[in-house]
């Protein structure tokens, strides 16, 4: 079989014009700006040009048939590239055929929505930072648009430091007198009443359910930080009061824990809620809990990406493309996921080996998928409230941010793998 493959490649090389040129955007250590490289791939798709994602080849490189303006755009954005001919392309294909690598065709620029409030604070979202830095366009949507059915207009949805439980991020104990917190409560309560809900908690549960339907109907969901567990908590608590007096004027249902329905959640099950308004934590999904003494050392905190078979498991392989396999950790309100709380169907993409700490997961619901990534900002270890936004010009090759950008290209992938 391999003989026939090599013969076919040789004939193809003779058939293609000798001057046929391609642009290879390497994603190994030779790349000058990994983050903007994703923007080049997205920009090419916007131009109607297909992109081949070479999984596990030089860190997950991109191969694009040369078209007017491509090389110039790479230079403008500071992205390293190599101009190669058809013969070199066929050498690459032969390598991919014989190694744990695969070719994935990207055909269409996904339409991206970021769920974010109008009064978003600058410390709130690493994904909007990296999308902006990489020159990847996105729309901002919030509760009104979600409830009005606007999600169906988008291929990819992002959630970040959002609280779908209606407890305002569990910031009550420390920040309830801060002007930004008071304004957040005011605007959210006004919106809930405008949309016909008795409380912000009821509004957020309805929004969470709409997001679940979006995924089930074929949407791609990516969430980070507290949006991950807060979403599943809201789904499990449909019709159950789980918030205390400061948030909705009533105490939680005394039997709230027994009434949680884990069949409605995406990723987590059998978790225990923390309803104390003075406790900066939602549940025991987060490990170690946010209220526990900090024992993590930034110098030794790392997680490891799982290596998948590119030919048999292309989806998790796409989501874990990187130039390194061990990535420095970073914290958030939800830093890690407790392995014991994961549903059996969940695929672990990144973890701290030998522990129950899981950083990066993926799963399916109906026709769609969801990917959850623990922590708040891959290049700011603690990123406290009020900190300035990260300057990504200083982190052009961030492997932690690369995982975010893998997700925006995932919906562009052709369902079937390319064959040589």
Residue pairs with C-beta under 8 A, 6 or more apart in sequence:
2 97
2 98
5 94
5 97
5 420
6 94
8 420
9 90
9 93
9 94
9 420
10 90
12 86
12 90
13 86
13 87
13 90
16 86
17 86
18 85
18 86
19 85
20 65
20 85
20 86
21 65
21 66
21 83
21 84
21 85
22 63
22 64
22 65
22 66
22 83
22 84
22 85
22 86
22 88
22 89
23 63
23 64
23 65
23 66
23 70
23 71
23 74
23 81
23 82
23 83
23 84
24 61
24 62
24 63
24 81
24 82
24 83
24 84
24 92
25 31
25 37
25 40
25 41
25 61
25 62
25 63
25 64
25 74
25 79
25 80
25 81
25 82
26 58
26 59
26 61
26 80
26 81
26 82
27 34
27 37
27 58
27 59
27 60
27 61
27 62
27 321
27 323
28 58
28 59
28 61
28 323
29 59
29 323
30 58
30 80
31 37
31 59
31 79
31 80
31 323
31 397
32 78
32 79
32 80
32 396
32 397
33 77
33 78
33 79
33 80
33 396
33 397
34 323
34 396
34 397
34 398
34 399
34 401
34 402
35 130
35 133
35 134
35 392
35 395
35 396
35 397
35 398
35 401
35 402
35 405
36 77
36 78
36 79
36 133
36 134
36 135
36 396
37 62
37 79
37 80
38 134
38 136
38 402
38 405
38 408
38 409
39 77
39 79
39 134
39 135
39 136
40 62
40 70
40 73
40 74
40 77
40 79
41 51
41 53
41 62
41 64
41 106
41 409
42 109
42 134
42 135
42 136
42 408
42 409
43 73
43 135
44 51
44 64
44 67
44 70
45 51
45 106
45 107
45 108
45 109
45 412
46 109
47 67
49 64
49 65
49 67
49 70
50 64
50 65
50 105
50 106
50 107
51 62
51 63
51 64
51 105
51 106
51 412
52 62
52 63
52 64
52 103
52 104
52 105
52 106
52 418
53 60
53 62
53 103
53 104
53 105
53 106
53 318
53 321
53 409
53 413
54 60
54 61
54 62
54 63
54 92
54 96
54 101
54 102
54 103
55 101
55 102
55 103
55 104
55 310
55 314
55 317
55 318
55 321
56 99
56 100
56 101
56 102
56 310
56 317
56 321
57 92
57 95
57 96
57 99
57 101
59 321
59 322
59 323
60 318
60 321
60 322
60 406
63 89
63 92
64 70
66 83
71 81
71 83
74 80
74 81
77 135
78 396
84 92
93 103
93 420
95 101
96 102
96 103
96 420
97 420
100 307
100 309
100 310
100 311
101 310
101 311
102 310
102 311
102 314
102 317
102 417
102 418
103 417
103 418
103 420
104 314
104 318
104 413
104 414
104 417
104 418
105 413
105 414
105 418
106 409
106 412
106 413
106 414
107 412
107 413
107 414
108 412
109 412
110 155
110 156
110 220
110 408
110 409
110 411
110 412
111 139
111 153
111 154
111 155
111 156
112 131
112 136
112 137
112 138
112 139
112 154
112 155
112 156
112 157
112 158
112 408
113 138
113 139
113 140
113 141
113 150
113 151
113 153
113 154
113 156
113 157
113 158
114 125
114 127
114 128
114 131
114 138
114 139
114 140
114 141
114 157
114 158
114 160
115 141
115 142
115 146
115 157
115 158
115 159
115 160
115 162
115 211
115 227
116 124
116 125
116 128
116 140
116 141
116 142
116 160
116 162
117 142
117 184
117 187
117 188
118 142
118 187
119 180
119 183
119 184
119 187
121 180
121 385
122 388
122 389
123 383
123 384
123 385
123 386
123 387
123 388
123 389
124 160
124 161
125 160
125 161
126 160
126 224
126 376
126 377
126 378
126 390
126 401
126 404
127 158
127 160
127 222
127 224
127 404
128 138
128 160
129 389
129 390
129 392
130 392
130 401
130 404
130 405
131 137
131 138
131 408
133 392
133 393
134 405
136 405
136 408
138 158
139 154
141 150
141 151
141 154
143 191
143 195
143 203
143 204
143 207
144 191
144 195
145 151
146 207
146 210
146 211
147 195
147 206
147 207
147 210
149 210
151 157
151 210
151 211
151 214
151 219
152 214
152 217
152 219
154 219
155 219
155 220
155 411
156 219
156 220
156 221
156 222
156 407
156 408
156 410
156 411
157 211
157 214
157 219
157 220
157 221
157 222
158 221
158 222
158 223
158 224
159 211
159 221
159 222
159 223
159 224
159 227
159 228
159 231
160 223
160 224
160 225
160 227
160 376
161 169
161 224
161 225
161 226
161 227
161 332
161 333
161 376
162 226
162 227
162 230
162 231
163 169
163 170
163 204
163 226
163 227
163 230
164 204
164 205
164 207
164 208
164 227
164 230
164 231
164 233
164 234
165 201
165 204
165 230
165 233
165 234
165 237
165 242
165 243
165 282
166 199
166 200
166 201
166 202
166 203
166 204
166 205
166 243
166 247
166 248
167 201
167 243
167 247
167 277
167 282
168 181
168 184
168 185
168 188
168 200
168 247
169 226
169 333
170 277
170 279
170 280
170 281
170 282
170 333
171 181
171 280
171 385
172 246
172 247
172 277
172 278
173 277
173 278
173 279
173 280
174 280
175 181
175 385
176 182
176 246
188 200
188 203
189 200
191 200
191 203
192 198
192 199
192 200
192 202
192 203
195 203
197 203
197 206
198 248
199 243
199 247
199 248
199 249
200 247
200 248
201 241
201 242
201 243
201 247
201 248
204 234
205 234
205 235
205 237
205 238
208 231
208 234
208 235
209 235
209 238
211 221
211 231
212 235
212 264
212 266
212 365
214 221
214 368
215 221
215 266
215 365
215 366
215 368
215 369
215 370
216 365
216 366
216 367
216 368
217 366
217 367
217 368
218 366
218 367
218 368
219 368
220 368
220 369
220 370
220 407
220 410
220 411
221 266
221 368
221 369
221 370
221 371
222 370
222 371
222 372
222 373
222 404
222 407
222 408
223 231
223 370
223 371
223 372
223 373
224 332
224 372
224 373
224 374
224 375
224 376
224 404
225 332
225 333
225 334
225 374
225 375
225 376
226 282
226 332
226 333
226 334
228 267
228 285
228 334
228 337
228 372
228 373
228 374
229 268
229 271
229 282
229 283
229 285
229 286
229 334
229 337
230 282
230 334
231 266
232 265
232 266
232 267
232 268
232 271
232 285
233 242
233 271
233 273
233 282
233 283
235 264
235 265
235 266
236 260
236 261
236 262
236 264
236 265
236 271
237 256
237 259
237 260
237 273
238 261
238 264
239 259
240 253
240 256
240 259
240 260
241 248
241 250
241 251
241 252
241 253
241 256
242 252
242 253
242 256
242 273
242 275
243 252
243 275
244 251
244 252
244 275
244 276
244 277
245 251
245 277
246 277
247 277
252 275
253 259
256 273
256 275
257 272
257 273
260 271
260 273
262 268
262 269
262 270
262 271
265 343
266 363
266 365
266 370
267 337
267 342
267 343
267 346
267 361
267 363
267 370
267 372
268 285
268 337
268 341
268 342
268 343
269 341
269 342
269 343
270 340
270 341
271 283
271 284
271 285
271 338
271 341
272 283
272 284
273 282
273 283
274 281
274 282
274 283
274 284
274 289
279 291
280 290
280 291
280 333
281 289
281 290
281 291
281 333
282 333
282 334
284 338
284 341
285 334
285 337
285 338
285 341
286 333
286 334
286 335
286 336
286 337
286 338
286 374
287 335
287 336
287 337
287 338
287 356
287 357
288 295
288 296
288 335
288 336
290 333
290 334
290 335
296 329
296 331
298 328
298 329
298 381
301 328
301 329
301 330
301 381
302 326
302 327
302 328
302 329
302 352
303 326
303 327
303 329
303 350
303 351
303 352
303 357
303 359
303 360
304 325
304 326
304 327
304 350
304 351
304 352
304 353
305 320
305 322
305 325
305 326
305 327
305 349
305 350
305 360
306 316
306 320
306 348
306 349
306 350
306 351
307 320
307 325
308 316
308 317
308 320
309 317
310 317
311 417
314 413
314 417
315 362
315 369
315 410
316 347
316 349
316 362
318 406
318 409
318 410
318 413
319 349
319 360
319 362
319 371
319 403
319 406
319 407
319 410
320 349
320 350
320 360
320 403
320 406
321 402
321 406
322 399
322 402
322 403
323 397
323 399
323 402
324 399
327 350
327 378
327 399
327 400
327 403
328 378
328 400
329 335
329 352
329 359
329 375
329 381
330 375
330 376
330 377
330 378
330 379
330 380
330 381
330 383
330 400
331 375
331 376
331 381
331 382
331 383
332 374
332 375
332 376
332 377
332 383
333 376
334 374
334 375
335 374
335 375
336 352
336 357
336 358
336 359
336 374
336 375
337 357
337 358
337 359
337 361
337 372
337 374
338 356
338 357
338 358
339 348
339 351
339 355
339 356
339 357
339 358
340 356
342 348
342 358
342 361
343 363
345 363
345 364
346 361
346 362
346 363
347 361
347 362
347 363
348 358
348 360
348 361
349 359
349 360
349 361
349 362
349 371
350 358
350 359
350 360
350 403
351 357
351 358
351 359
351 360
352 358
352 359
358 374
359 373
359 374
359 375
360 371
360 372
360 373
360 374
360 403
361 371
361 372
362 369
362 370
362 371
362 372
363 369
363 370
363 371
364 370
369 410
371 407
371 410
373 403
373 404
376 383
377 383
377 390
378 398
378 399
378 400
378 401
378 403
378 404
379 390
379 392
379 394
379 395
379 398
379 400
379 401
380 387
380 390
383 390
392 398
392 401
395 401
